[in-house]
Amino acid sequence: MGEKAGRARRGPLAGFLVAAVVAAGCAVGGVDGGEPGSDGPAEPRRSAAAPEDSGSDGPGADGTTSVAEFKRDMNGAVGTAQEYWTAQFKASGEQFRPIRRVVAYQREGELACGDQPLPRNNAVYCSAGDFIAYDVNWSVAAFRQIGDAFLFYLLGHEYAHGVQVRLGIRYNFTIQQELQADCMAGAYLGDSVRAKTLTLDDGDLDELRDGLLAVGDDPDQPWFAEGSHGTAEQRTESFFRGYERSLDACDLG
């Protein structure tokens, strides 16, 4: 997946931005809705981990292997997401505040969200400090096994959680929040491809499908359980609904 100069297509956020109410420090059904930058504890929103034994040194579907490539693609994903959401908010007459930082970590407990240590083999958005954090070893392994498109999805999903906080979006169940973030990640990628901000390489769509299959919940996990993200089928459907239909498909308002 490659970057190109250009502007992302702007989506319909105006109506929802007018109606959204942000209430700092509230949690509904275990889903944190804290205001970005608040100091109170916040439940980190986690991406369901890819297989923990995904540390293959072999190339991904498009031959991506090096740490330098990983850093380039991660930086590209961050920049593209920031550009996309800045344009969406501007089109709605609002100013977008980019997520403060995206930070890598290597050990469990090296970073914390509020008073909760961050786990290995995961990526999270933390509203308490308004940051995205990811286990760099796990992320590089997934990058090598699945491909670079997975990074754009992973970053897009976590960035979407930051946008949900900015819009004051809350649901009663974690799965609703997570599937919407998958849809928003799909919209960010699909719109960026259509705007030629990003280009798809051969196999990128297959990489995205493989990544979504890897992060689905266990089939036996109840949908209403705290931390549920959705089955592989649900996550894939939500992502590609956003990818094909943009933000109109993501129930933002």
Disulfide bonds with the S-S distance in Angstrom:
Cys113-Cys126 2.11
Cys183-Cys250 2.12
